Amino acid sequence: MRHSLAARRRALGLSQSDLAERVGVDRSTVARCEQGISTPRPWYRPLWADALDVSLAELDALLGEAQEEDVDRRDFLQGAIAAAATFATPGSASWVPAEADLGSIRAAVARATRLERATQYAALDVMLPGLLSEVNELASGGRVHAQEATGLLSQAEALHAWLLIKQDRPDAAERAATAALAAGDKAGDVCVAGAAMRCLGEVQMRAGRFAVASDLSIEAAEIVRRARLSTGDALAVIGAGYLSAAMAFARAGDAASAGELLDAAAASAADLDHDVSTPAAFGPSNVAIHRVAIPTELGDPIAALDQARRTPVDMASGHEERSGRYLIDIARAYTARRQDAPALRALLQAEQLAAEEVRMHRLTHSVLITLLGRERRSRTPALRPMAARCGVLERA
């Protein structure tokens, strides 16, 4: 049954383009997999299975059936490609990455970035090991495209570090962020290196090393600024670095420095004039979010809530991580004001937007434990069910 994969797609009422959009690949990739010419990359297999509503074992069966009847043609094509490569690179024993390999890795890193920004952490956790393995091989295996591949390696390692921060694994996150910085430096891409350095600063901030975190985050912004780049990527890294430093100072109780850096970030956001997701999530909305987060950290919930009312933030789809974090901070401010019902409403709204972010976040847990400690069930009937979903009910 050569077209069993296609039959499954049609049974779901999907076109090849529909399936490609769900998985995060292009339509030609779907067509090649349905014809048995190629198979999904390892990090994409869970996404294919989810898009087709099948288990990984069922996906393997569908792919196996598609490949069996096409094996002779594939063997011929692969043999021809290998022969062509031999003639193209006489006397060379080094594996040289093809542009097609680079393109697939580029698309995979973009897909992984979207998963992180949308707080689809479980899918990202499944995808990253295979992606990191292949991008490592691409970056170290040959001369052609090695520089760009090394930049992609930096981005993949940084995504790994961000995920490990969310999982509250600071030691592993530090190793991944350090690897991201080393790869970004080797690639010679100042924006990628700056984004990795800012990530390392966030790792230090999570560990409570606020002075180190602020130094790293400011330097992340400054190395890009000193390069005199005027691109959107450069403005995003500069602004995001200043925001991270502002938060580090806020957590250290330095309101003046936090305010100065927040204003510096706002200047970058004004020049950028829109929100972006790569190489750092940054834009006017991120600045508005930090204008709520920073007074919350500084113990001024009234200012935080006033700011939220004056400048509500409505981020576009694909920025669920930022939206969820913003609502967590609003919940924290309401909790500090002992306004428990609106605090819980903010958390429930955040959970609807970014369930994985909210349920695993330590600040969510802190708010829920506080609310449970002074619970009045008639006022907050949804509190205990949410605490159970977040795994904190037994800890309260």
DRENMARFI-608600 format. One record per residue (C-alpha): x, y, z. Coordinates in pm, 1 decimal, always signed. Layout:
ATOM, px, py, pz
ATOM, X, Y, Z
...
This chain:
ATOM, px, py, pz
ATOM, +0.0, +0.0, +0.0
ATOM, +229.8, +265.1, -130.7
ATOM, -3.7, +552.8, -53.3
ATOM, -109.1, +447.4, +300.1
ATOM, +42.6, +766.0, +444.0
ATOM, -154.9, +971.9, +194.7
ATOM, -467.2, +767.5, +273.8
ATOM, -434.4, +855.0, +640.9
ATOM, -395.6, +1222.4, +552.9
ATOM, -704.0, +1213.8, +330.8
ATOM, -903.6, +1032.4, +599.3
ATOM, -845.7, +1336.5, +819.3
ATOM, -961.0, +1567.0, +540.2
ATOM, -618.1, +1726.0, +502.1
ATOM, -441.3, +1843.6, +190.0
ATOM, -65.2, +1804.1, +161.5
ATOM, -35.3, +2175.6, +238.1
ATOM, -255.0, +2138.5, +547.9
ATOM, -39.2, +1854.6, +680.1
ATOM, +279.7, +2045.3, +599.7
ATOM, +156.0, +2344.4, +801.9
ATOM, +66.5, +2124.2, +1099.0
ATOM, +405.8, +1956.1, +1102.0
ATOM, +610.4, +2263.5, +1016.9
ATOM, +762.7, +2146.8, +686.5
ATOM, +703.3, +2239.2, +324.4
ATOM, +452.8, +2061.2, +99.2
ATOM, +724.0, +1894.6, -110.1
ATOM, +851.8, +1717.7, +203.4
ATOM, +505.9, +1569.6, +260.8
ATOM, +492.6, +1458.9, -101.5
ATOM, +833.6, +1287.3, -82.3
ATOM, +738.3, +1102.6, +237.7
ATOM, +410.8, +986.2, +85.9
ATOM, +598.5, +857.7, -219.3
ATOM, +851.0, +671.4, -3.8
ATOM, +1141.0, +878.5, -135.0
ATOM, +1230.4, +1011.4, +209.3
ATOM, +1130.3, +977.8, +575.2
ATOM, +1078.9, +1243.6, +841.9
ATOM, +1382.8, +1356.5, +1034.5
ATOM, +1397.6, +1203.2, +1386.4
ATOM, +1301.3, +1525.0, +1564.7
ATOM, +993.5, +1566.5, +1341.4
ATOM, +848.3, +1218.8, +1392.5
ATOM, +644.9, +1308.6, +1706.4
ATOM, +507.1, +1611.9, +1521.3
ATOM, +405.8, +1393.1, +1224.2
ATOM, +239.9, +1144.2, +1457.6
ATOM, +50.5, +1421.6, +1634.3
ATOM, -58.1, +1582.7, +1307.1
ATOM, -187.6, +1247.6, +1175.0
ATOM, -338.1, +1147.2, +1513.4
ATOM, -145.9, +820.0, +1529.0
ATOM, +108.4, +668.7, +1766.0
ATOM, +477.9, +661.7, +1675.6
ATOM, +448.8, +287.0, +1611.8
ATOM, +154.2, +345.1, +1377.3
ATOM, +349.5, +618.4, +1203.1
ATOM, +642.3, +378.5, +1153.5
ATOM, +401.6, +128.2, +998.3
ATOM, +261.8, +389.9, +760.6
ATOM, +610.7, +500.9, +661.1
ATOM, +728.3, +141.2, +622.8
ATOM, +445.4, +58.7, +385.0
ATOM, +521.2, +369.6, +183.3
ATOM, +887.4, +272.4, +158.3
ATOM, +862.4, -99.3, +77.8
ATOM, +735.6, -61.6, -275.9
ATOM, +971.6, +223.6, -348.7
ATOM, +1291.7, +74.0, -212.3
ATOM, +1439.9, -16.3, -550.9
ATOM, +1387.6, +335.2, -685.9
ATOM, +1528.3, +492.3, -369.0
ATOM, +1832.8, +267.3, -377.9
ATOM, +1892.9, +369.6, -737.2
ATOM, +1855.3, +738.7, -654.6
ATOM, +2081.3, +716.9, -351.5
ATOM, +2342.4, +527.3, -551.6
ATOM, +2330.9, +788.2, -824.5
ATOM, +2365.2, +1068.5, -573.5
ATOM, +2660.4, +896.5, -406.5
ATOM, +2830.2, +844.3, -743.7
ATOM, +2774.9, +1207.5, -837.2
ATOM, +2924.5, +1318.1, -505.0
ATOM, +3230.9, +1101.2, -569.9
ATOM, +3289.2, +1259.4, -908.6
ATOM, +3222.3, +1608.0, -772.4
ATOM, +3480.0, +1579.6, -493.7
ATOM, +3768.1, +1364.6, -623.1
ATOM, +4016.0, +1259.2, -358.6
ATOM, +3811.8, +1401.1, -71.4
ATOM, +3727.6, +1176.5, +221.6
ATOM, +3545.9, +1449.7, +417.7
ATOM, +3168.6, +1453.6, +436.0
ATOM, +3048.7, +1789.1, +302.0
ATOM, +2700.0, +1904.7, +405.0
ATOM, +2469.0, +1972.8, +113.0
ATOM, +2252.9, +2281.1, +84.0
ATOM, +1949.6, +2053.0, +125.9
ATOM, +2085.0, +1934.2, +463.8
ATOM, +2138.0, +2292.8, +571.2
ATOM, +1788.7, +2388.9, +457.8
ATOM, +1624.6, +2112.6, +658.3
ATOM, +1822.0, +2205.9, +970.3
ATOM, +1736.8, +2572.2, +919.5
ATOM, +1366.9, +2484.7, +898.0
ATOM, +1392.1, +2257.7, +1202.7
ATOM, +1554.5, +2529.2, +1416.6
ATOM, +1280.2, +2770.1, +1310.4
ATOM, +1019.4, +2510.5, +1404.3
ATOM, +1183.9, +2450.7, +1743.8
ATOM, +1186.9, +2826.4, +1806.2
ATOM, +814.7, +2846.2, +1735.0
ATOM, +751.4, +2560.7, +1978.2
ATOM, +943.7, +2741.4, +2253.1
ATOM, +768.2, +3073.0, +2194.6
ATOM, +429.6, +2895.8, +2193.7
ATOM, +516.7, +2707.0, +2517.7
ATOM, +487.6, +2365.5, +2355.1
ATOM, +764.8, +2237.3, +2576.2
ATOM, +679.6, +1865.9, +2566.8
ATOM, +704.6, +1863.6, +2186.4
ATOM, +1026.2, +2067.2, +2202.5
ATOM, +1173.9, +1824.6, +2455.5
ATOM, +1109.5, +1535.9, +2215.8
ATOM, +1243.5, +1723.8, +1914.3
ATOM, +1566.4, +1868.3, +2054.9
ATOM, +1787.8, +1557.6, +2105.1
ATOM, +1769.8, +1454.5, +1740.6
ATOM, +1802.3, +1811.7, +1620.1
ATOM, +2108.5, +1878.8, +1834.5
ATOM, +2270.9, +1557.0, +1715.2
ATOM, +2222.8, +1637.7, +1347.9
ATOM, +2316.0, +2005.2, +1368.1
ATOM, +2631.8, +1908.8, +1559.2
ATOM, +2723.9, +1670.8, +1280.1
ATOM, +2649.2, +1932.2, +1016.8
ATOM, +2857.5, +2195.7, +1193.6
ATOM, +3161.4, +1972.2, +1240.7
ATOM, +3148.0, +1736.3, +944.7
ATOM, +3264.3, +1945.5, +653.6
ATOM, +3382.1, +2275.8, +517.6
ATOM, +3090.7, +2396.3, +305.2
ATOM, +2826.1, +2592.8, +498.7
ATOM, +3003.8, +2512.9, +826.6
ATOM, +2982.3, +2872.7, +947.0
ATOM, +2604.5, +2895.9, +907.5
ATOM, +2562.6, +2547.0, +1050.5
ATOM, +2759.2, +2652.7, +1357.9
ATOM, +2528.4, +2951.8, +1397.3
ATOM, +2230.2, +2716.1, +1380.4
ATOM, +2398.5, +2499.5, +1643.9
ATOM, +2420.6, +2804.7, +1869.5
ATOM, +2049.5, +2872.3, +1826.5
ATOM, +1959.1, +2508.9, +1896.3
ATOM, +2174.2, +2498.5, +2210.0
ATOM, +2016.0, +2822.9, +2329.0
ATOM, +1668.3, +2676.3, +2280.1
ATOM, +1782.6, +2377.8, +2483.9
ATOM, +1901.8, +2612.5, +2758.1
ATOM, +1569.1, +2798.8, +2763.8
ATOM, +1384.2, +2468.3, +2794.9
ATOM, +1610.6, +2358.0, +3079.1
ATOM, +1546.4, +2689.3, +3256.8
ATOM, +1173.4, +2617.6, +3234.4
ATOM, +1236.3, +2267.9, +3371.2
ATOM, +1429.0, +2421.5, +3663.5
ATOM, +1752.7, +2240.0, +3575.9
ATOM, +2004.5, +2523.5, +3623.3
ATOM, +2328.1, +2324.0, +3592.1
ATOM, +2225.7, +2163.7, +3263.7
ATOM, +2090.7, +2498.2, +3141.6
ATOM, +2425.6, +2663.0, +3212.1
ATOM, +2609.4, +2398.0, +3010.5
ATOM, +2372.1, +2439.0, +2716.1
ATOM, +2391.0, +2819.9, +2725.2
ATOM, +2772.0, +2808.6, +2743.6
ATOM, +2777.0, +2575.5, +2442.5
ATOM, +2543.7, +2815.9, +2259.6
ATOM, +2775.7, +3107.8, +2330.2
ATOM, +3083.1, +2914.0, +2214.7
ATOM, +2912.1, +2814.7, +1889.8
ATOM, +2783.5, +3167.5, +1827.7
ATOM, +3132.5, +3308.5, +1877.4
ATOM, +3282.4, +3046.7, +1645.1
ATOM, +3022.2, +3124.6, +1379.9
ATOM, +3123.1, +3490.7, +1387.9
ATOM, +2757.6, +3598.4, +1408.2
ATOM, +2739.8, +3879.3, +1661.2
ATOM, +2359.6, +3867.5, +1690.3
ATOM, +2353.3, +3492.7, +1751.1
ATOM, +2639.1, +3523.2, +2000.9
ATOM, +2464.8, +3810.6, +2177.4
ATOM, +2141.0, +3613.6, +2202.9
ATOM, +2334.3, +3320.0, +2352.3
ATOM, +2510.0, +3544.9, +2603.6
ATOM, +2177.6, +3691.7, +2711.4
ATOM, +2046.7, +3336.7, +2756.9
ATOM, +2345.2, +3260.9, +2979.7
ATOM, +2258.4, +3573.0, +3178.3
ATOM, +1905.0, +3443.2, +3230.3
ATOM, +2049.0, +3114.5, +3359.5
ATOM, +2254.9, +3309.5, +3613.6
ATOM, +1949.3, +3511.6, +3713.2
ATOM, +1747.4, +3194.7, +3777.7
ATOM, +2032.5, +3077.8, +4002.5
ATOM, +2008.8, +3402.1, +4203.6
ATOM, +2341.5, +3543.4, +4078.9
ATOM, +2195.3, +3880.9, +3988.4
ATOM, +2520.3, +4077.3, +3949.4
ATOM, +2661.5, +3821.0, +3705.9
ATOM, +2327.2, +3806.4, +3525.2
ATOM, +2312.1, +4182.5, +3476.0
ATOM, +2674.0, +4198.3, +3356.3
ATOM, +2618.0, +3921.7, +3099.3
ATOM, +2289.6, +4068.2, +2976.1
ATOM, +2432.3, +4419.0, +2935.6
ATOM, +2737.2, +4282.6, +2755.1
ATOM, +2506.1, +4082.6, +2526.1
ATOM, +2340.9, +4407.2, +2423.4
ATOM, +2665.3, +4601.7, +2402.7
ATOM, +2857.0, +4359.9, +2178.0
ATOM, +2579.7, +4397.2, +1921.4
ATOM, +2555.8, +4773.1, +1966.7
ATOM, +2932.3, +4810.6, +1922.7
ATOM, +2907.1, +4625.1, +1591.9
ATOM, +2699.3, +4921.8, +1467.0
ATOM, +2435.2, +4699.1, +1310.6
ATOM, +2098.7, +4855.8, +1232.0
ATOM, +1907.7, +4539.0, +1145.8
ATOM, +1594.6, +4415.9, +1318.3
ATOM, +1790.4, +4120.1, +1457.2
ATOM, +2041.4, +4356.1, +1615.2
ATOM, +1774.4, +4577.0, +1772.1
ATOM, +1598.4, +4267.9, +1911.4
ATOM, +1911.7, +4134.2, +2080.5
ATOM, +2005.8, +4478.2, +2216.7
ATOM, +1659.7, +4539.2, +2356.5
ATOM, +1619.6, +4189.1, +2499.3
ATOM, +1960.2, +4216.8, +2667.0
ATOM, +1863.6, +4542.4, +2834.2
ATOM, +1531.5, +4393.3, +2950.4
ATOM, +1705.9, +4092.4, +3105.4
ATOM, +1951.1, +4321.1, +3281.9
ATOM, +1665.3, +4539.9, +3406.1
ATOM, +1496.6, +4235.1, +3556.3
ATOM, +1822.0, +4123.0, +3721.6
ATOM, +1859.8, +4464.6, +3884.7
ATOM, +1494.8, +4458.1, +3993.1
ATOM, +1542.0, +4122.5, +4161.8
ATOM, +1847.5, +4264.5, +4335.2
ATOM, +1634.2, +4556.3, +4459.7
ATOM, +1805.6, +4824.8, +4246.7
ATOM, +1507.7, +5022.1, +4116.3
ATOM, +1711.0, +5304.9, +3962.0
ATOM, +1927.3, +5078.3, +3744.8
ATOM, +1624.5, +4870.2, +3648.9
ATOM, +1442.7, +5183.9, +3534.8
ATOM, +1736.5, +5311.2, +3330.4
ATOM, +1774.1, +4981.5, +3146.7
ATOM, +1400.9, +4954.3, +3089.6
ATOM, +1411.8, +5296.4, +2922.2
ATOM, +1708.8, +5183.5, +2709.6
ATOM, +1512.0, +4878.2, +2599.2
ATOM, +1213.9, +5099.7, +2517.0
ATOM, +1435.0, +5304.2, +2281.6
ATOM, +1531.3, +4987.3, +2092.9
ATOM, +1165.6, +4883.1, +2078.3
ATOM, +1068.9, +5221.9, +1934.5
ATOM, +1331.5, +5183.2, +1661.7
ATOM, +1216.1, +4826.9, +1589.4
ATOM, +846.4, +4924.5, +1597.6
ATOM, +711.3, +4566.2, +1606.6
ATOM, +742.8, +4240.3, +1798.2
ATOM, +979.8, +3970.3, +1671.9
ATOM, +1047.2, +3611.1, +1778.5
ATOM, +1405.8, +3561.6, +1662.7
ATOM, +1691.2, +3576.0, +1741.6
ATOM, +1538.0, +3705.8, +2065.8
ATOM, +1173.8, +3758.4, +2156.1
ATOM, +1149.9, +4136.4, +2175.1
ATOM, +945.4, +4438.3, +2077.1
ATOM, +713.4, +4706.4, +2217.9
ATOM, +493.4, +4440.2, +2380.8
ATOM, +790.2, +4294.4, +2568.1
ATOM, +872.9, +4636.4, +2706.9
ATOM, +511.5, +4685.3, +2818.0
ATOM, +520.5, +4343.4, +2987.0
ATOM, +836.0, +4436.7, +3178.6
ATOM, +676.7, +4763.0, +3290.6
ATOM, +442.2, +4536.0, +3487.7
ATOM, +696.7, +4269.6, +3583.5
ATOM, +962.0, +4505.6, +3721.7
ATOM, +747.1, +4691.6, +3975.2
ATOM, +608.2, +4352.1, +4078.8
ATOM, +963.8, +4234.1, +4148.0
ATOM, +1036.7, +4557.1, +4334.2
ATOM, +739.5, +4503.3, +4565.3
ATOM, +514.6, +4773.8, +4417.4
ATOM, +198.5, +4587.7, +4308.7
ATOM, -6.6, +4909.0, +4287.1
ATOM, +225.3, +5050.5, +4019.2
ATOM, +224.4, +4716.2, +3838.8
ATOM, -155.7, +4696.1, +3827.4
ATOM, -188.6, +5062.4, +3729.2
ATOM, +48.8, +4999.6, +3438.5
ATOM, -145.6, +4689.4, +3332.7
ATOM, -471.5, +4885.7, +3331.7
ATOM, -324.4, +5181.7, +3143.0
ATOM, -143.1, +4976.1, +2880.0
ATOM, -299.4, +4631.7, +2837.0
ATOM, -85.4, +4388.7, +2636.4
ATOM, -241.5, +4170.0, +2369.7
ATOM, +34.1, +3972.5, +2201.2
ATOM, -15.7, +3796.2, +1870.6
ATOM, -42.1, +3421.2, +1831.5
ATOM, +298.9, +3257.3, +1857.2
ATOM, +402.4, +3462.6, +2161.3
ATOM, +213.7, +3258.1, +2420.9
ATOM, +517.9, +3229.9, +2646.6
ATOM, +530.9, +3606.8, +2690.5
ATOM, +152.7, +3637.2, +2731.6
ATOM, +147.9, +3367.2, +2997.4
ATOM, +437.0, +3522.7, +3187.6
ATOM, +266.6, +3864.1, +3177.6
ATOM, -51.7, +3724.5, +3330.3
ATOM, +147.3, +3541.1, +3598.1
ATOM, +296.3, +3876.1, +3701.1
ATOM, -49.2, +4033.7, +3711.9
ATOM, -161.9, +3744.8, +3933.2
ATOM, +138.1, +3806.4, +4159.3
ATOM, +48.3, +4173.6, +4191.0
ATOM, -315.2, +4094.1, +4277.2
ATOM, -195.3, +3836.6, +4530.6
ATOM, +28.9, +4094.2, +4698.1
ATOM, -278.7, +4320.1, +4723.8
ATOM, -477.4, +4027.4, +4875.2
ATOM, -717.9, +4037.4, +4582.0
ATOM, -738.9, +3662.8, +4548.0
ATOM, -1029.4, +3625.4, +4304.4
ATOM, -875.6, +3845.2, +4030.4
ATOM, -538.0, +3679.9, +4094.5
ATOM, -689.2, +3340.5, +4023.6
ATOM, -870.7, +3472.7, +3717.0
ATOM, -539.0, +3596.9, +3576.7
ATOM, -379.7, +3255.7, +3631.4
ATOM, -672.2, +3076.3, +3468.5
ATOM, -650.2, +3307.9, +3168.3
ATOM, -275.8, +3244.4, +3149.5
ATOM, -336.8, +2870.5, +3164.0
ATOM, -574.3, +2892.3, +2869.0
ATOM, -306.3, +3067.0, +2662.5
ATOM, +7.5, +2883.9, +2776.3
ATOM, -79.4, +2577.0, +2980.6
ATOM, +269.2, +2423.4, +2989.8
ATOM, +435.6, +2752.5, +3081.3
ATOM, +190.4, +2827.8, +3360.1
ATOM, +164.3, +2481.2, +3513.1
ATOM, +538.9, +2428.7, +3545.4
ATOM, +641.5, +2783.9, +3642.4
ATOM, +773.4, +2828.9, +3994.8
ATOM, +602.0, +3169.8, +4024.2
ATOM, +264.8, +3011.8, +3947.4
ATOM, +332.5, +2759.0, +4221.8
ATOM, +423.7, +3036.8, +4465.5
ATOM, +102.0, +3228.3, +4392.8
ATOM, -114.2, +2916.5, +4423.7
ATOM, +43.2, +2816.0, +4754.5
ATOM, -20.3, +3166.6, +4891.2
ATOM, -382.1, +3160.8, +4772.1
ATOM, -440.6, +2815.5, +4919.4
ATOM, -301.6, +2934.4, +5252.3
ATOM, -584.5, +3184.9, +5288.9
ATOM, -845.5, +3007.8, +5076.7
ATOM, -1216.0, +3084.0, +5097.6
ATOM, -1369.6, +2819.7, +4876.5
ATOM, -1688.3, +3012.3, +4806.9
ATOM, -1485.3, +3295.1, +4649.2
ATOM, -1231.7, +3089.0, +4455.2
ATOM, -1393.8, +2753.3, +4369.0
ATOM, -1152.1, +2699.7, +4077.6
ATOM, -843.9, +2731.4, +4299.1
ATOM, -804.3, +2371.1, +4410.4
ATOM, -859.1, +2218.7, +4065.4
ATOM, -592.6, +2448.8, +3921.8
ATOM, -354.2, +2375.0, +4208.3
ATOM, -403.0, +2003.8, +4138.1
ATOM, -326.2, +2052.9, +3767.8
ATOM, -6.8, +2237.0, +3863.8
ATOM, +98.5, +1968.8, +4111.1
ATOM, +102.1, +2196.9, +4416.8
ATOM, -216.0, +2098.1, +4599.4
ATOM, -36.0, +1845.4, +4817.6
ATOM, +238.4, +2096.8, +4900.2
ATOM, +10.6, +2369.9, +5033.7
